[in-house]
Amino acid sequence: MPRQHQDSLLDAARQGDVWVHHILQFFYSHVKI
């Protein structure tokens, strides 16, 4: 549900979460812990 008016902080936090998620996925994919 895309909202046109979203708090900048919330949006930034959401994008940060996605960024961290991709980084962790990439890291674990290569390190294979």
Secondary structure, DSSP 8 states (H G I E B T S, - for coil): ---SS--HHHHHHHHHHHHHHHHHHHHHHHH--
